[in-house]
Amino acid sequence: MATLTIKDLHVAIDGKEILKGVNLEIKGGEFHAIMGPNGTGKSTLSAAIMGHPKYEVTKGSITLDGQDVLEMEVDERARAGLFLAMQYPSEISGVTNADFLRSAINARRGEGNEISLMKFIRQLDEKMAFLEMNSDMAHRYLNEGFSGGEKKRNEILQLMMLQPKIAILDEIDSGLDIDALKVVAKGVNEMRNSEFGCLIITHYQRLLNYITPDYVHVMMQGRIVKSGGPELAQRLEAEGYDWIKKELGIEDEVVEQEA
């Protein structure tokens, strides 16, 4: 069973501390959601897990199945089974969607174990149909000219094709209309199994109406300050964050805005 373990994680950007001691464990079969006000470190956490060079880990550890993630390069983290669906996916001119996906799959499988072309095409066709994507998107350059909804569906297509151990979905619901949100949620739910864990970073309960998390965590001032079940997200939607601040005696603080 895959296990991502984060212990006492501190992360800084340009010398300014953003994360101030995050503790979290995600196991295969578990869906976790992180919510919190803007600028509290949610996207910083995802970037640090994946190894963005701008984010400096100053203290703590991240392990995947006991392996030290912080010692891995970004591509090694992906090959080890970590996946990030980004809030703002990059456009790559000159590389088709299909070529990118096949290269990524083969990088994970390793030399001598490459996926056959016919198997790849069959799987790609199946997953694109499941996500209600036009077949011509396979031959378009990666995310170039894609609408916001198409980019988000494309992130979930990558997720379904790559079959990672642990996925981080950073505001995957941002900018989606209700129909696109349902399709994206359908793709994520299709991944549910005992060998797959997921961390969902979101501002809104509406995504969690379609992807029910096992655990909900609230992040404030660079830490996880409260955890619970799906009912916690529902209360946040109804009452906001002030009740947590009052309950825990947290004073308002201006946290450095994430990059």
ZIQUIWO-V712768 format. One record per residue. N is the residue number from 1. PHI is phi in degrees with one decimal (999 if undefined). PSI is psi in whole degrees, 0 to 359 (none if undefined). OMEGA is omega in whole degrees, -180 to 180 (NA if undefined). Layout:
N_PHI_PSI_OMEGA + N_PHI_PSI_OMEGA
This chain:
1_999_130_180 + 2_-68.2_141_177 + 3_-142.4_121_173 + 4_-103.2_122_-177 + 5_-121.0_124_179 + 6_-117.2_123_-177 + 7_-126.1_125_173 + 8_45.6_48_-174 + 9_-79.3_124_175 + 10_-117.6_131_-178 + 11_-135.9_137_180 + 12_-123.2_152_173 + 13_-122.7_121_-179 + 14_52.2_39_178 + 15_81.6_357_180 + 16_-101.6_122_-175 + 17_-74.0_128_179 + 18_-107.8_307_175 + 19_-93.0_136_-171 + 20_-128.4_42_177 + 21_112.8_63_-180 + 22_-88.9_132_175 + 23_-123.2_128_-177 + 24_-162.0_141_174 + 25_-132.2_129_180 + 26_-121.6_124_-179 + 27_-110.3_159_174 + 28_-54.9_137_-178 + 29_92.3_352_-178 + 30_-107.8_139_172 + 31_-113.0_121_178 + 32_-113.2_143_174 + 33_-119.8_138_174 + 34_-115.8_127_178 + 35_-124.9_164_179 + 36_162.4_163_179 + 37_-61.8_164_176 + 38_-59.5_145_173 + 39_76.2_16_-177 + 40_-97.3_358_174 + 41_113.1_8_-176 + 42_-64.4_309_180 + 43_-72.0_332_174 + 44_-61.1_320_179 + 45_-60.1_314_-179 + 46_-64.4_319_-180 + 47_-66.0_322_180 + 48_-67.4_321_179 + 49_-61.4_320_-176 + 50_-87.9_352_173 + 51_91.2_29_176 + 52_-59.2_128_-174 + 53_-65.2_340_-179 + 54_-74.6_342_-174 + 55_-103.2_115_-175 + 56_-97.4_119_174 + 57_-81.4_115_-176 + 58_-98.1_343_-179 + 59_-164.1_152_175 + 60_99.5_185_-175 + 61_-144.2_154_172 + 62_-132.8_124_177 + 63_-128.5_148_174 + 64_-122.8_114_-176 + 65_52.2_40_177 + 66_84.9_351_179 + 67_-86.6_141_-179 + 68_-75.1_105_-178 + 69_-66.9_325_-176 + 70_-66.8_342_177 + 71_-87.4_356_-176 + 72_-95.5_147_168 + 73_-72.6_168_-177 + 74_-57.7_314_-178 + 75_-66.4_328_178 + 76_-67.9_324_178 + 77_-64.2_318_178 + 78_-65.4_318_180 + 79_-67.3_331_179 + 80_-72.6_344_176 + 81_120.3_13_175 + 82_-94.7_145_-177 + 83_-142.0_137_176 + 84_-123.4_120_169 + 85_-92.0_112_-170 + 86_-82.3_153_177 + 87_-64.8_322_180 + 88_-127.3_85_-178 + 89_-60.3_142_-178 + 90_-78.5_151_173 + 91_-97.2_135_180 + 92_-127.2_106_-180 + 93_-76.1_142_176 + 94_90.0_353_179 + 95_-120.8_118_-179 + 96_-74.0_158_177 + 97_-54.5_313_-177 + 98_-64.3_316_180 + 99_-63.8_319_179 + 100_-61.2_313_-177 + 101_-64.4_316_-179 + 102_-65.6_320_178 + 103_-63.9_319_180 + 104_-66.2_319_179 + 105_-63.8_315_-179 + 106_-67.7_328_177 + 107_-63.7_323_178 + 108_-74.4_322_-177 + 109_-72.8_329_178 + 110_91.7_159_-178 + 111_-61.2_135_-180 + 112_88.8_353_-179 + 113_-126.9_29_-177 + 114_-65.3_149_178 + 115_-73.0_139_179 + 116_-69.8_153_-178 + 117_-61.3_317_-178 + 118_-65.4_318_179 + 119_-64.5_319_179 + 120_-61.6_312_-179 + 121_-61.1_317_180 + 122_-61.2_313_-180 + 123_-65.3_319_-179 + 124_-63.0_315_179 + 125_-61.1_318_-179 + 126_-64.5_314_-176 + 127_-70.3_322_179 + 128_-66.3_322_177 + 129_-65.6_320_179 + 130_-61.2_322_-179 + 131_-90.1_7_177 + 132_57.5_45_179 + 133_-102.3_142_176 + 134_-64.4_138_-176 + 135_-61.9_334_-178 + 136_-69.6_346_180 + 137_-66.4_338_178 + 138_-65.7_333_-174 + 139_-104.8_2_175 + 140_-85.9_155_178 + 141_-64.5_146_-170 + 142_-55.0_111_177 + 143_64.7_359_-177 + 144_-73.7_120_-179 + 145_76.7_6_179 + 146_-75.3_145_171 + 147_-72.2_169_179 + 148_-58.0_317_179 + 149_-65.9_322_178 + 150_-65.5_322_179 + 151_-63.3_318_-179 + 152_-68.5_320_176 + 153_-63.2_323_-179 + 154_-65.8_324_176 + 155_-62.3_319_180 + 156_-72.3_327_173 + 157_-60.0_315_178 + 158_-61.0_317_178 + 159_-57.6_313_-176 + 160_-70.0_328_180 + 161_-77.3_322_-174 + 162_-82.5_334_178 + 163_51.9_60_-179 + 164_-72.8_171_175 + 165_-79.7_315_-178 + 166_-132.2_128_179 + 167_-115.2_142_175 + 168_-114.9_120_-180 + 169_-108.4_104_-175 + 170_-92.6_100_179 + 171_50.5_50_-179 + 172_-65.2_342_-179 + 173_-89.6_355_-176 + 174_-61.5_124_175 + 175_78.8_7_-178 + 176_-90.4_139_170 + 177_-78.4_173_-172 + 178_-63.4_323_-180 + 179_-67.0_315_179 + 180_-66.2_323_178 + 181_-60.6_318_180 + 182_-64.0_320_-180 + 183_-67.8_316_178 + 184_-60.3_315_179 + 185_-63.1_322_179 + 186_-61.2_319_179 + 187_-65.9_318_179 + 188_-65.1_316_180 + 189_-63.2_329_178 + 190_-64.2_337_-179 + 191_-81.3_350_-176 + 192_-58.9_118_172 + 193_-164.5_171_-173 + 194_-68.7_346_-178 + 195_-100.0_4_-175 + 196_-129.6_127_175 + 197_-115.6_154_-173 + 198_-141.0_136_173 + 199_-114.3_118_-177 + 200_-107.9_118_177 + 201_-101.7_120_-175 + 202_-152.0_156_174 + 203_-93.2_340_-164 + 204_-124.9_144_176 + 205_-65.0_333_-171 + 206_-58.4_323_177 + 207_-64.5_322_-177 + 208_-76.5_354_170 + 209_-71.3_337_-177 + 210_-109.9_335_175 + 211_-121.1_101_-175 + 212_-81.2_117_-179 + 213_-80.4_153_172 + 214_-79.5_327_-178 + 215_-136.9_142_175 + 216_-121.8_131_-180 + 217_-120.8_142_177 + 218_-108.4_126_178 + 219_-107.2_129_174 + 220_-141.0_142_175 + 221_51.0_39_173 + 222_80.2_13_179 + 223_-139.0_159_169 + 224_-84.3_117_-173 + 225_-104.3_344_-180 + 226_-156.8_142_178 + 227_-134.4_152_179 + 228_-168.9_200_178 + 229_-98.4_193_-179 + 230_-57.3_334_-179 + 231_-65.3_335_178 + 232_-65.4_318_178 + 233_-64.1_323_179 + 234_-65.0_321_179 + 235_-69.4_322_177 + 236_-61.3_318_179 + 237_-61.6_321_-176 + 238_-80.3_324_-170 + 239_-119.1_352_-177 + 240_76.9_198_-175 + 241_-102.2_353_-174 + 242_-61.7_325_-177 + 243_-66.3_328_177 + 244_-69.8_318_178 + 245_-59.7_317_180 + 246_-68.3_317_-178 + 247_-62.4_321_-176 + 248_-99.8_358_180 + 249_68.7_35_-179 + 250_-90.2_125_177 + 251_-87.6_150_177 + 252_-60.0_138_-179 + 253_-143.0_139_176 + 254_-83.6_111_179 + 255_-94.7_140_180 + 256_-54.1_130_-179 + 257_-63.5_137_179 + 258_-69.9_149_178 + 259_-78.6_none_NA
